[in-house]
């Protein structure tokens, strides 16, 4: 995962990628995941990059893909940009990371893959 998203997560949530999964002091449900994405935006953007489910259950790379999509297509802005700067080309390139087809993800991991 590009270092930019790791720096942003450190600034936004102290790198707690499961932000929103538990009720901890100072943690609500308005912003979710390690990048502190506004919850309604997470729901709106995740499908554009093939991610399902809540942010706290997504991997850091998946969260970064959703955030990159929001930055590029919805002109999303994070308060920590003032500290870490704007996403560079490497940070945006995470959008080119392929997502396995949903039916492949749904298969039992102990069963041989059915490709045909």
PDB file as gemmi writes it, atoms N, CA and C in Angstrom:
CRYST1    1.000    1.000    1.000  90.00  90.00  90.00 P 1                      
ATOM      1  N   UNK A   1       0.845  -1.172   0.000  1.00  0.00           N  
ATOM      2  CA  UNK A   1       0.000   0.000   0.000  1.00  0.00           C  
ATOM      3  C   UNK A   1       0.891   1.237   0.000  1.00  0.00           C  
ATOM      4  N   UNK A   2       0.519   2.246  -0.788  1.00  0.00           N  
ATOM      5  CA  UNK A   2       1.320   3.472  -0.833  1.00  0.00           C  
ATOM      6  C   UNK A   2       1.456   4.123   0.551  1.00  0.00           C  
ATOM      7  N   UNK A   3       2.637   4.640   0.815  1.00  0.00           N  
ATOM      8  CA  UNK A   3       2.943   5.257   2.113  1.00  0.00           C  
ATOM      9  C   UNK A   3       2.019   6.431   2.424  1.00  0.00           C  
ATOM     10  N   UNK A   4       1.542   7.122   1.396  1.00  0.00           N  
ATOM     11  CA  UNK A   4       0.659   8.268   1.654  1.00  0.00           C  
ATOM     12  C   UNK A   4      -0.539   7.862   2.501  1.00  0.00           C  
ATOM     13  N   UNK A   5      -1.193   6.748   2.153  1.00  0.00           N  
ATOM     14  CA  UNK A   5      -2.396   6.332   2.876  1.00  0.00           C  
ATOM     15  C   UNK A   5      -2.061   5.913   4.297  1.00  0.00           C  
ATOM     16  N   UNK A   6      -0.884   5.361   4.508  1.00  0.00           N  
ATOM     17  CA  UNK A   6      -0.458   5.012   5.861  1.00  0.00           C  
ATOM     18  C   UNK A   6      -0.243   6.265   6.699  1.00  0.00           C  
ATOM     19  N   UNK A   7       0.365   7.295   6.105  1.00  0.00           N  
ATOM     20  CA  UNK A   7       0.556   8.568   6.826  1.00  0.00           C  
ATOM     21  C   UNK A   7      -0.787   9.213   7.145  1.00  0.00           C  
ATOM     22  N   UNK A   8      -1.711   9.176   6.189  1.00  0.00           N  
ATOM     23  CA  UNK A   8      -3.029   9.771   6.422  1.00  0.00           C  
ATOM     24  C   UNK A   8      -3.764   9.028   7.539  1.00  0.00           C  
ATOM     25  N   UNK A   9      -3.698   7.701   7.542  1.00  0.00           N  
ATOM     26  CA  UNK A   9      -4.351   6.914   8.588  1.00  0.00           C  
ATOM     27  C   UNK A   9      -3.743   7.222   9.955  1.00  0.00           C  
ATOM     28  N   UNK A  10      -2.429   7.388   9.995  1.00  0.00           N  
ATOM     29  CA  UNK A  10      -1.781   7.717  11.267  1.00  0.00           C  
ATOM     30  C   UNK A  10      -2.301   9.052  11.796  1.00  0.00           C  
ATOM     31  N   UNK A  11      -2.459  10.007  10.909  1.00  0.00           N  
ATOM     32  CA  UNK A  11      -2.958  11.326  11.303  1.00  0.00           C  
ATOM     33  C   UNK A  11      -4.437  11.274  11.690  1.00  0.00           C  
ATOM     34  N   UNK A  12      -5.246  10.593  10.902  1.00  0.00           N  
ATOM     35  CA  UNK A  12      -6.705  10.589  11.117  1.00  0.00           C  
ATOM     36  C   UNK A  12      -7.136   9.750  12.317  1.00  0.00           C  
ATOM     37  N   UNK A  13      -6.595   8.543  12.466  1.00  0.00           N  
ATOM     38  CA  UNK A  13      -7.100   7.621  13.501  1.00  0.00           C  
ATOM     39  C   UNK A  13      -5.987   6.940  14.293  1.00  0.00           C  
ATOM     40  N   UNK A  14      -4.771   7.464  14.196  1.00  0.00           N  
ATOM     41  CA  UNK A  14      -3.628   6.807  14.823  1.00  0.00           C  
ATOM     42  C   UNK A  14      -3.473   5.382  14.275  1.00  0.00           C  
ATOM     43  N   UNK A  15      -3.778   5.226  13.009  1.00  0.00           N  
ATOM     44  CA  UNK A  15      -3.655   3.959  12.270  1.00  0.00           C  
ATOM     45  C   UNK A  15      -4.547   2.846  12.807  1.00  0.00           C  
ATOM     46  N   UNK A  16      -5.691   3.200  13.339  1.00  0.00           N  
ATOM     47  CA  UNK A  16      -6.649   2.172  13.779  1.00  0.00           C  
ATOM     48  C   UNK A  16      -7.573   1.870  12.602  1.00  0.00           C  
ATOM     49  N   UNK A  17      -7.174   0.888  11.805  1.00  0.00           N  
ATOM     50  CA  UNK A  17      -7.898   0.550  10.578  1.00  0.00           C  
ATOM     51  C   UNK A  17      -9.286   0.013  10.870  1.00  0.00           C  
ATOM     52  N   UNK A  18      -9.550  -0.427  12.081  1.00  0.00           N  
ATOM     53  CA  UNK A  18     -10.881  -0.936  12.424  1.00  0.00           C  
ATOM     54  C   UNK A  18     -11.730   0.125  13.138  1.00  0.00           C  
ATOM     55  N   UNK A  19     -11.427   1.379  12.923  1.00  0.00           N  
ATOM     56  CA  UNK A  19     -12.194   2.475  13.521  1.00  0.00           C  
ATOM     57  C   UNK A  19     -13.670   2.305  13.183  1.00  0.00           C  
ATOM     58  N   UNK A  20     -14.494   2.317  14.205  1.00  0.00           N  
ATOM     59  CA  UNK A  20     -15.931   2.151  14.010  1.00  0.00           C  
ATOM     60  C   UNK A  20     -16.433   0.761  14.365  1.00  0.00           C  
ATOM     61  N   UNK A  21     -15.506  -0.181  14.596  1.00  0.00           N  
ATOM     62  CA  UNK A  21     -15.909  -1.553  14.910  1.00  0.00           C  
ATOM     63  C   UNK A  21     -16.315  -1.696  16.370  1.00  0.00           C  
ATOM     64  N   UNK A  22     -15.751  -0.868  17.229  1.00  0.00           N  
ATOM     65  CA  UNK A  22     -16.005  -0.953  18.656  1.00  0.00           C  
ATOM     66  C   UNK A  22     -16.384   0.428  19.180  1.00  0.00           C  
ATOM     67  N   UNK A  23     -16.896   0.443  20.385  1.00  0.00           N  
ATOM     68  CA  UNK A  23     -17.169   1.722  21.028  1.00  0.00           C  
ATOM     69  C   UNK A  23     -16.013   2.011  21.965  1.00  0.00           C  
ATOM     70  N   UNK A  24     -15.139   2.906  21.539  1.00  0.00           N  
ATOM     71  CA  UNK A  24     -13.999   3.306  22.348  1.00  0.00           C  
ATOM     72  C   UNK A  24     -14.146   4.799  22.634  1.00  0.00           C  
ATOM     73  N   UNK A  25     -13.558   5.287  23.698  1.00  0.00           N  
ATOM     74  CA  UNK A  25     -13.641   6.720  23.996  1.00  0.00           C  
ATOM     75  C   UNK A  25     -13.205   7.554  22.795  1.00  0.00           C  
ATOM     76  N   UNK A  26     -14.024   8.501  22.428  1.00  0.00           N  
ATOM     77  CA  UNK A  26     -13.713   9.391  21.316  1.00  0.00           C  
ATOM     78  C   UNK A  26     -13.997   8.825  19.944  1.00  0.00           C  
ATOM     79  N   UNK A  27     -14.489   7.603  19.881  1.00  0.00           N  
ATOM     80  CA  UNK A  27     -14.729   6.956  18.588  1.00  0.00           C  
ATOM     81  C   UNK A  27     -16.227   6.799  18.371  1.00  0.00           C  
ATOM     82  N   UNK A  28     -16.719   7.398  17.324  1.00  0.00           N  
ATOM     83  CA  UNK A  28     -18.137   7.278  16.995  1.00  0.00           C  
ATOM     84  C   UNK A  28     -18.312   6.548  15.684  1.00  0.00           C  
ATOM     85  N   UNK A  29     -19.467   6.714  15.086  1.00  0.00           N  
ATOM     86  CA  UNK A  29     -19.741   6.039  13.825  1.00  0.00           C  
ATOM     87  C   UNK A  29     -19.845   7.015  12.653  1.00  0.00           C  
ATOM     88  N   UNK A  30     -19.543   8.291  12.897  1.00  0.00           N  
ATOM     89  CA  UNK A  30     -19.619   9.278  11.826  1.00  0.00           C  
ATOM     90  C   UNK A  30     -18.524   9.051  10.799  1.00  0.00           C  
ATOM     91  N   UNK A  31     -17.324   8.766  11.262  1.00  0.00           N  
ATOM     92  CA  UNK A  31     -16.179   8.510  10.389  1.00  0.00           C  
ATOM     93  C   UNK A  31     -15.724   7.077  10.636  1.00  0.00           C  
ATOM     94  N   UNK A  32     -15.403   6.367   9.555  1.00  0.00           N  
ATOM     95  CA  UNK A  32     -15.139   4.934   9.678  1.00  0.00           C  
ATOM     96  C   UNK A  32     -13.825   4.540   9.018  1.00  0.00           C  
ATOM     97  N   UNK A  33     -13.265   3.419   9.489  1.00  0.00           N  
ATOM     98  CA  UNK A  33     -12.031   2.902   8.931  1.00  0.00           C  
ATOM     99  C   UNK A  33     -10.829   3.722   9.358  1.00  0.00           C  
ATOM    100  N   UNK A  34      -9.665   3.244   8.997  1.00  0.00           N  
ATOM    101  CA  UNK A  34      -8.429   3.891   9.393  1.00  0.00           C  
ATOM    102  C   UNK A  34      -8.214   5.252   8.779  1.00  0.00           C  
ATOM    103  N   UNK A  35      -8.882   5.528   7.669  1.00  0.00           N  
ATOM    104  CA  UNK A  35      -8.730   6.823   7.008  1.00  0.00           C  
ATOM    105  C   UNK A  35      -9.807   7.810   7.417  1.00  0.00           C  
ATOM    106  N   UNK A  36     -10.689   7.391   8.324  1.00  0.00           N  
ATOM    107  CA  UNK A  36     -11.720   8.297   8.818  1.00  0.00           C  
ATOM    108  C   UNK A  36     -12.654   8.789   7.721  1.00  0.00           C  
ATOM    109  N   UNK A  37     -13.104   7.895   6.881  1.00  0.00           N  
ATOM    110  CA  UNK A  37     -14.024   8.259   5.794  1.00  0.00           C  
ATOM    111  C   UNK A  37     -15.407   8.503   6.384  1.00  0.00           C  
ATOM    112  N   UNK A  38     -16.055   9.564   5.976  1.00  0.00           N  
ATOM    113  CA  UNK A  38     -17.410   9.868   6.410  1.00  0.00           C  
ATOM    114  C   UNK A  38     -18.291   8.675   6.038  1.00  0.00           C  
ATOM    115  N   UNK A  39     -19.011   8.128   7.023  1.00  0.00           N  
ATOM    116  CA  UNK A  39     -19.735   6.861   6.842  1.00  0.00           C  
ATOM    117  C   UNK A  39     -20.643   6.834   5.606  1.00  0.00           C  
ATOM    118  N   UNK A  40     -21.476   7.866   5.359  1.00  0.00           N  
ATOM    119  CA  UNK A  40     -22.296   7.822   4.141  1.00  0.00           C  
ATOM    120  C   UNK A  40     -21.450   7.800   2.858  1.00  0.00           C  
ATOM    121  N   UNK A  41     -20.280   8.435   2.880  1.00  0.00           N  
ATOM    122  CA  UNK A  41     -19.410   8.387   1.703  1.00  0.00           C  
ATOM    123  C   UNK A  41     -18.859   6.981   1.504  1.00  0.00           C  
ATOM    124  N   UNK A  42     -18.496   6.310   2.601  1.00  0.00           N  
ATOM    125  CA  UNK A  42     -18.017   4.924   2.477  1.00  0.00           C  
ATOM    126  C   UNK A  42     -19.054   4.074   1.752  1.00  0.00           C  
ATOM    127  N   UNK A  43     -20.303   4.204   2.171  1.00  0.00           N  
ATOM    128  CA  UNK A  43     -21.383   3.410   1.565  1.00  0.00           C  
ATOM    129  C   UNK A  43     -21.539   3.770   0.087  1.00  0.00           C  
ATOM    130  N   UNK A  44     -21.445   5.051  -0.234  1.00  0.00           N  
ATOM    131  CA  UNK A  44     -21.632   5.501  -1.617  1.00  0.00           C  
ATOM    132  C   UNK A  44     -20.457   5.125  -2.528  1.00  0.00           C  
ATOM    133  N   UNK A  45     -19.243   5.138  -2.015  1.00  0.00           N  
ATOM    134  CA  UNK A  45     -18.056   4.962  -2.862  1.00  0.00           C  
ATOM    135  C   UNK A  45     -17.577   3.523  -2.976  1.00  0.00           C  
ATOM    136  N   UNK A  46     -17.776   2.701  -1.959  1.00  0.00           N  
ATOM    137  CA  UNK A  46     -17.149   1.370  -1.919  1.00  0.00           C  
ATOM    138  C   UNK A  46     -17.493   0.506  -3.126  1.00  0.00           C  
ATOM    139  N   UNK A  47     -18.717   0.567  -3.585  1.00  0.00           N  
ATOM    140  CA  UNK A  47     -19.131  -0.246  -4.723  1.00  0.00           C  
ATOM    141  C   UNK A  47     -18.413   0.111  -6.010  1.00  0.00           C  
ATOM    142  N   UNK A  48     -17.951   1.349  -6.128  1.00  0.00           N  
ATOM    143  CA  UNK A  48     -17.247   1.778  -7.341  1.00  0.00           C  
ATOM    144  C   UNK A  48     -15.909   1.069  -7.514  1.00  0.00           C  
ATOM    145  N   UNK A  49     -15.371   0.547  -6.416  1.00  0.00           N  
ATOM    146  CA  UNK A  49     -14.091  -0.169  -6.502  1.00  0.00           C  
ATOM    147  C   UNK A  49     -14.237  -1.634  -6.090  1.00  0.00           C  
ATOM    148  N   UNK A  50     -15.483  -2.114  -6.047  1.00  0.00           N  
ATOM    149  CA  UNK A  50     -15.740  -3.528  -5.804  1.00  0.00           C  
ATOM    150  C   UNK A  50     -15.590  -3.985  -4.365  1.00  0.00           C  
ATOM    151  N   UNK A  51     -15.796  -3.083  -3.419  1.00  0.00           N  
ATOM    152  CA  UNK A  51     -15.678  -3.421  -1.998  1.00  0.00           C  
ATOM    153  C   UNK A  51     -17.078  -3.487  -1.399  1.00  0.00           C  
ATOM    154  N   UNK A  52     -17.327  -4.484  -0.568  1.00  0.00           N  
ATOM    155  CA  UNK A  52     -18.612  -4.619   0.123  1.00  0.00           C  
ATOM    156  C   UNK A  52     -18.366  -4.611   1.626  1.00  0.00           C  
ATOM    157  N   UNK A  53     -19.386  -4.294   2.370  1.00  0.00           N  
ATOM    158  CA  UNK A  53     -19.291  -4.359   3.825  1.00  0.00           C  
ATOM    159  C   UNK A  53     -18.770  -3.093   4.456  1.00  0.00           C  
ATOM    160  N   UNK A  54     -18.695  -3.114   5.785  1.00  0.00           N  
ATOM    161  CA  UNK A  54     -18.269  -1.916   6.520  1.00  0.00           C  
ATOM    162  C   UNK A  54     -16.770  -1.656   6.381  1.00  0.00           C  
ATOM    163  N   UNK A  55     -16.388  -0.413   6.583  1.00  0.00           N  
ATOM    164  CA  UNK A  55     -14.979  -0.025   6.452  1.00  0.00           C  
ATOM    165  C   UNK A  55     -14.097  -0.767   7.445  1.00  0.00           C  
ATOM    166  N   UNK A  56     -14.561  -0.943   8.654  1.00  0.00           N  
ATOM    167  CA  UNK A  56     -13.712  -1.579   9.668  1.00  0.00           C  
ATOM    168  C   UNK A  56     -13.408  -3.036   9.344  1.00  0.00           C  
ATOM    169  N   UNK A  57     -14.181  -3.630   8.455  1.00  0.00           N  
ATOM    170  CA  UNK A  57     -13.920  -5.014   8.050  1.00  0.00           C  
ATOM    171  C   UNK A  57     -13.040  -5.080   6.798  1.00  0.00           C  
ATOM    172  N   UNK A  58     -12.886  -3.985   6.098  1.00  0.00           N  
ATOM    173  CA  UNK A  58     -12.072  -3.938   4.877  1.00  0.00           C  
ATOM    174  C   UNK A  58     -10.588  -3.867   5.237  1.00  0.00           C  
ATOM    175  N   UNK A  59      -9.754  -4.396   4.363  1.00  0.00           N  
ATOM    176  CA  UNK A  59      -8.311  -4.310   4.583  1.00  0.00           C  
ATOM    177  C   UNK A  59      -7.861  -2.859   4.407  1.00  0.00           C  
ATOM    178  N   UNK A  60      -6.687  -2.521   4.927  1.00  0.00           N  
ATOM    179  CA  UNK A  60      -6.173  -1.168   4.704  1.00  0.00           C  
ATOM    180  C   UNK A  60      -6.072  -0.813   3.215  1.00  0.00           C  
ATOM    181  N   UNK A  61      -5.642  -1.752   2.383  1.00  0.00           N  
ATOM    182  CA  UNK A  61      -5.553  -1.472   0.943  1.00  0.00           C  
ATOM    183  C   UNK A  61      -6.927  -1.207   0.337  1.00  0.00           C  
ATOM    184  N   UNK A  62      -7.933  -1.958   0.764  1.00  0.00           N  
ATOM    185  CA  UNK A  62      -9.286  -1.729   0.270  1.00  0.00           C  
ATOM    186  C   UNK A  62      -9.786  -0.358   0.711  1.00  0.00           C  
ATOM    187  N   UNK A  63      -9.514   0.001   1.949  1.00  0.00           N  
ATOM    188  CA  UNK A  63      -9.925   1.320   2.436  1.00  0.00           C  
ATOM    189  C   UNK A  63      -9.244   2.429   1.635  1.00  0.00           C  
ATOM    190  N   UNK A  64      -7.966   2.222   1.320  1.00  0.00           N  
ATOM    191  CA  UNK A  64      -7.231   3.211   0.528  1.00  0.00           C  
ATOM    192  C   UNK A  64      -7.816   3.330  -0.874  1.00  0.00           C  
ATOM    193  N   UNK A  65      -8.245   2.226  -1.452  1.00  0.00           N  
ATOM    194  CA  UNK A  65      -8.861   2.282  -2.793  1.00  0.00           C  
ATOM    195  C   UNK A  65     -10.149   3.091  -2.764  1.00  0.00           C  
ATOM    196  N   UNK A  66     -10.953   2.884  -1.734  1.00  0.00           N  
ATOM    197  CA  UNK A  66     -12.203   3.646  -1.606  1.00  0.00           C  
ATOM    198  C   UNK A  66     -11.876   5.134  -1.431  1.00  0.00           C  
ATOM    199  N   UNK A  67     -10.908   5.437  -0.589  1.00  0.00           N  
ATOM    200  CA  UNK A  67     -10.520   6.833  -0.365  1.00  0.00           C  
ATOM    201  C   UNK A  67      -9.978   7.474  -1.640  1.00  0.00           C  
ATOM    202  N   UNK A  68      -9.150   6.741  -2.380  1.00  0.00           N  
ATOM    203  CA  UNK A  68      -8.606   7.269  -3.633  1.00  0.00           C  
ATOM    204  C   UNK A  68      -9.728   7.554  -4.614  1.00  0.00           C  
ATOM    205  N   UNK A  69     -10.711   6.655  -4.682  1.00  0.00           N  
ATOM    206  CA  UNK A  69     -11.845   6.884  -5.574  1.00  0.00           C  
ATOM    207  C   UNK A  69     -12.572   8.166  -5.163  1.00  0.00           C  
ATOM    208  N   UNK A  70     -12.787   8.324  -3.866  1.00  0.00           N  
ATOM    209  CA  UNK A  70     -13.460   9.531  -3.381  1.00  0.00           C  
ATOM    210  C   UNK A  70     -12.681  10.795  -3.694  1.00  0.00           C  
ATOM    211  N   UNK A  71     -11.366  10.730  -3.556  1.00  0.00           N  
ATOM    212  CA  UNK A  71     -10.539  11.900  -3.846  1.00  0.00           C  
ATOM    213  C   UNK A  71     -10.612  12.262  -5.323  1.00  0.00           C  
ATOM    214  N   UNK A  72     -10.494  11.268  -6.192  1.00  0.00           N  
ATOM    215  CA  UNK A  72     -10.458  11.504  -7.638  1.00  0.00           C  
ATOM    216  C   UNK A  72     -11.833  11.874  -8.198  1.00  0.00           C  
ATOM    217  N   UNK A  73     -12.870  11.150  -7.789  1.00  0.00           N  
ATOM    218  CA  UNK A  73     -14.178  11.301  -8.428  1.00  0.00           C  
ATOM    219  C   UNK A  73     -15.175  12.169  -7.666  1.00  0.00           C  
ATOM    220  N   UNK A  74     -15.005  12.287  -6.356  1.00  0.00           N  
ATOM    221  CA  UNK A  74     -15.958  13.081  -5.565  1.00  0.00           C  
ATOM    222  C   UNK A  74     -15.297  14.297  -4.928  1.00  0.00           C  
ATOM    223  N   UNK A  75     -14.032  14.502  -5.250  1.00  0.00           N  
ATOM    224  CA  UNK A  75     -13.265  15.631  -4.718  1.00  0.00           C  
ATOM    225  C   UNK A  75     -13.271  15.654  -3.191  1.00  0.00           C  
ATOM    226  N   UNK A  76     -13.186  14.455  -2.607  1.00  0.00           N  
ATOM    227  CA  UNK A  76     -13.182  14.319  -1.147  1.00  0.00           C  
ATOM    228  C   UNK A  76     -11.946  14.998  -0.560  1.00  0.00           C  
ATOM    229  N   UNK A  77     -12.101  15.458   0.677  1.00  0.00           N  
ATOM    230  CA  UNK A  77     -11.033  16.180   1.352  1.00  0.00           C  
ATOM    231  C   UNK A  77     -10.938  15.708   2.791  1.00  0.00           C  
ATOM    232  N   UNK A  78      -9.735  15.487   3.268  1.00  0.00           N  
ATOM    233  CA  UNK A  78      -9.493  15.102   4.658  1.00  0.00           C  
ATOM    234  C   UNK A  78      -8.790  16.243   5.363  1.00  0.00           C  
ATOM    235  N   UNK A  79      -9.159  16.470   6.617  1.00  0.00           N  
ATOM    236  CA  UNK A  79      -8.521  17.519   7.407  1.00  0.00           C  
ATOM    237  C   UNK A  79      -7.020  17.325   7.537  1.00  0.00           C  
ATOM    238  N   UNK A  80      -6.574  16.089   7.571  1.00  0.00           N  
ATOM    239  CA  UNK A  80      -5.142  15.805   7.722  1.00  0.00           C  
ATOM    240  C   UNK A  80      -4.333  16.078   6.464  1.00  0.00           C  
ATOM    241  N   UNK A  81      -4.977  16.429   5.361  1.00  0.00           N  
ATOM    242  CA  UNK A  81      -4.218  16.806   4.168  1.00  0.00           C  
ATOM    243  C   UNK A  81      -3.291  17.977   4.512  1.00  0.00           C  
ATOM    244  N   UNK A  82      -3.713  18.823   5.458  1.00  0.00           N  
ATOM    245  CA  UNK A  82      -2.873  19.971   5.823  1.00  0.00           C  
ATOM    246  C   UNK A  82      -1.554  19.508   6.442  1.00  0.00           C  
ATOM    247  N   UNK A  83      -1.545  18.301   7.038  1.00  0.00           N  
ATOM    248  CA  UNK A  83      -0.335  17.769   7.661  1.00  0.00           C  
ATOM    249  C   UNK A  83       0.452  16.821   6.757  1.00  0.00           C  
ATOM    250  N   UNK A  84      -0.247  16.021   5.958  1.00  0.00           N  
ATOM    251  CA  UNK A  84       0.434  14.991   5.155  1.00  0.00           C  
ATOM    252  C   UNK A  84       0.509  15.339   3.673  1.00  0.00           C  
ATOM    253  N   UNK A  85      -0.146  16.397   3.261  1.00  0.00           N  
ATOM    254  CA  UNK A  85      -0.149  16.778   1.852  1.00  0.00           C  
ATOM    255  C   UNK A  85      -1.257  16.057   1.087  1.00  0.00           C  
ATOM    256  N   UNK A  86      -1.234  16.208  -0.222  1.00  0.00           N  
ATOM    257  CA  UNK A  86      -2.244  15.589  -1.089  1.00  0.00           C  
ATOM    258  C   UNK A  86      -1.737  14.255  -1.624  1.00  0.00           C  
ATOM    259  N   UNK A  87      -2.650  13.371  -2.005  1.00  0.00           N  
ATOM    260  CA  UNK A  87      -2.220  12.094  -2.579  1.00  0.00           C  
ATOM    261  C   UNK A  87      -1.389  12.317  -3.846  1.00  0.00           C  
ATOM    262  N   UNK A  88      -0.295  11.601  -3.951  1.00  0.00           N  
ATOM    263  CA  UNK A  88       0.543  11.680  -5.141  1.00  0.00           C  
ATOM    264  C   UNK A  88       0.124  10.602  -6.138  1.00  0.00           C  
ATOM    265  N   UNK A  89       0.826  10.521  -7.243  1.00  0.00           N  
ATOM    266  CA  UNK A  89       0.476   9.556  -8.298  1.00  0.00           C  
ATOM    267  C   UNK A  89       0.511   8.119  -7.784  1.00  0.00           C  
ATOM    268  N   UNK A  90       1.466   7.802  -6.922  1.00  0.00           N  
ATOM    269  CA  UNK A  90       1.536   6.436  -6.363  1.00  0.00           C  
ATOM    270  C   UNK A  90       0.317   6.132  -5.495  1.00  0.00           C  
ATOM    271  N   UNK A  91      -0.145   7.133  -4.750  1.00  0.00           N  
ATOM    272  CA  UNK A  91      -1.320   6.929  -3.892  1.00  0.00           C  
ATOM    273  C   UNK A  91      -2.571   6.700  -4.728  1.00  0.00           C  
ATOM    274  N   UNK A  92      -2.681   7.406  -5.837  1.00  0.00           N  
ATOM    275  CA  UNK A  92      -3.847   7.267  -6.714  1.00  0.00           C  
ATOM    276  C   UNK A  92      -3.766   5.974  -7.519  1.00  0.00           C  
ATOM    277  N   UNK A  93      -2.574   5.494  -7.782  1.00  0.00           N  
ATOM    278  CA  UNK A  93      -2.392   4.272  -8.574  1.00  0.00           C  
ATOM    279  C   UNK A  93      -3.018   3.052  -7.909  1.00  0.00           C  
ATOM    280  N   UNK A  94      -3.328   3.139  -6.633  1.00  0.00           N  
ATOM    281  CA  UNK A  94      -3.970   2.011  -5.950  1.00  0.00           C  
ATOM    282  C   UNK A  94      -5.320   1.690  -6.596  1.00  0.00           C  
ATOM    283  N   UNK A  95      -5.885   2.649  -7.309  1.00  0.00           N  
ATOM    284  CA  UNK A  95      -7.156   2.401  -8.012  1.00  0.00           C  
ATOM    285  C   UNK A  95      -6.992   1.379  -9.126  1.00  0.00           C  
ATOM    286  N   UNK A  96      -5.776   1.186  -9.607  1.00  0.00           N  
ATOM    287  CA  UNK A  96      -5.546   0.218 -10.682  1.00  0.00           C  
ATOM    288  C   UNK A  96      -5.338  -1.197 -10.155  1.00  0.00           C  
ATOM    289  N   UNK A  97      -5.352  -1.369  -8.837  1.00  0.00           N  
ATOM    290  CA  UNK A  97      -5.209  -2.702  -8.248  1.00  0.00           C  
ATOM    291  C   UNK A  97      -6.487  -3.480  -8.514  1.00  0.00           C  
ATOM    292  N   UNK A  98      -6.398  -4.622  -9.185  1.00  0.00           N  
ATOM    293  CA  UNK A  98      -7.623  -5.363  -9.502  1.00  0.00           C  
ATOM    294  C   UNK A  98      -8.274  -5.962  -8.253  1.00  0.00           C  
ATOM    295  N   UNK A  99      -9.583  -6.021  -8.281  1.00  0.00           N  
ATOM    296  CA  UNK A  99     -10.354  -6.671  -7.229  1.00  0.00           C  
ATOM    297  C   UNK A  99     -10.831  -8.003  -7.772  1.00  0.00           C  
ATOM    298  N   UNK A 100     -10.628  -9.104  -7.032  1.00  0.00           N  
ATOM    299  CA  UNK A 100     -11.120 -10.396  -7.515  1.00  0.00           C  
ATOM    300  C   UNK A 100     -12.635 -10.352  -7.708  1.00  0.00           C  
ATOM    301  N   UNK A 101     -13.148 -11.081  -8.685  1.00  0.00           N  
ATOM    302  CA  UNK A 101     -14.598 -11.120  -8.886  1.00  0.00           C  
ATOM    303  C   UNK A 101     -15.301 -11.590  -7.614  1.00  0.00           C  
ATOM    304  N   UNK A 102     -16.488 -11.041  -7.372  1.00  0.00           N  
ATOM    305  CA  UNK A 102     -17.238 -11.374  -6.157  1.00  0.00           C  
ATOM    306  C   UNK A 102     -17.492 -12.867  -6.021  1.00  0.00           C  
ATOM    307  N   UNK A 103     -17.780 -13.548  -7.131  1.00  0.00           N  
ATOM    308  CA  UNK A 103     -18.052 -14.980  -7.028  1.00  0.00           C  
ATOM    309  C   UNK A 103     -16.792 -15.753  -6.638  1.00  0.00           C  
ATOM    310  N   UNK A 104     -15.619 -15.250  -7.011  1.00  0.00           N  
ATOM    311  CA  UNK A 104     -14.372 -15.879  -6.610  1.00  0.00           C  
ATOM    312  C   UNK A 104     -14.134 -15.673  -5.115  1.00  0.00           C  
ATOM    313  N   UNK A 105     -14.484 -14.477  -4.612  1.00  0.00           N  
ATOM    314  CA  UNK A 105     -14.326 -14.197  -3.190  1.00  0.00           C  
ATOM    315  C   UNK A 105     -15.273 -15.037  -2.346  1.00  0.00           C  
ATOM    316  N   UNK A 106     -16.403 -15.399  -2.896  1.00  0.00           N  
ATOM    317  CA  UNK A 106     -17.412 -16.137  -2.140  1.00  0.00           C  
ATOM    318  C   UNK A 106     -17.103 -17.624  -2.034  1.00  0.00           C  
ATOM    319  N   UNK A 107     -16.160 -18.117  -2.826  1.00  0.00           N  
ATOM    320  CA  UNK A 107     -15.861 -19.547  -2.807  1.00  0.00           C  
ATOM    321  C   UNK A 107     -15.191 -19.938  -1.503  1.00  0.00           C  
ATOM    322  N   UNK A 108     -15.397 -21.166  -1.116  1.00  0.00           N  
ATOM    323  CA  UNK A 108     -14.761 -21.738   0.065  1.00  0.00           C  
ATOM    324  C   UNK A 108     -13.251 -21.775  -0.178  1.00  0.00           C  
ATOM    325  N   UNK A 109     -12.448 -21.141   0.712  1.00  0.00           N  
ATOM    326  CA  UNK A 109     -11.003 -21.086   0.475  1.00  0.00           C  
ATOM    327  C   UNK A 109     -10.320 -22.450   0.530  1.00  0.00           C  
ATOM    328  N   UNK A 110     -10.973 -23.447   1.101  1.00  0.00           N  
ATOM    329  CA  UNK A 110     -10.366 -24.772   1.186  1.00  0.00           C  
ATOM    330  C   UNK A 110     -10.696 -25.647  -0.015  1.00  0.00           C  
ATOM    331  N   UNK A 111     -11.625 -25.169  -0.838  1.00  0.00           N  
ATOM    332  CA  UNK A 111     -12.012 -25.893  -2.030  1.00  0.00           C  
ATOM    333  C   UNK A 111     -11.171 -25.438  -3.219  1.00  0.00           C  
ATOM    334  N   UNK A 112     -10.825 -26.318  -4.139  1.00  0.00           N  
ATOM    335  CA  UNK A 112     -10.102 -25.875  -5.345  1.00  0.00           C  
ATOM    336  C   UNK A 112     -10.919 -24.827  -6.103  1.00  0.00           C  
ATOM    337  N   UNK A 113     -10.240 -23.867  -6.687  1.00  0.00           N  
ATOM    338  CA  UNK A 113     -10.921 -22.828  -7.436  1.00  0.00           C  
ATOM    339  C   UNK A 113     -11.608 -23.401  -8.667  1.00  0.00           C  
ATOM    340  N   UNK A 114     -12.813 -22.916  -8.929  1.00  0.00           N  
ATOM    341  CA  UNK A 114     -13.555 -23.310 -10.124  1.00  0.00           C  
ATOM    342  C   UNK A 114     -13.453 -22.151 -11.102  1.00  0.00           C  
ATOM    343  N   UNK A 115     -12.504 -22.218 -12.003  1.00  0.00           N  
ATOM    344  CA  UNK A 115     -12.264 -21.126 -12.933  1.00  0.00           C  
ATOM    345  C   UNK A 115     -13.058 -21.229 -14.216  1.00  0.00           C  
ATOM    346  N   UNK A 116     -13.562 -22.415 -14.535  1.00  0.00           N  
ATOM    347  CA  UNK A 116     -14.289 -22.565 -15.801  1.00  0.00           C  
ATOM    348  C   UNK A 116     -15.674 -23.096 -15.529  1.00  0.00           C  
TER     349      UNK A 116                                                      
END                                                                             
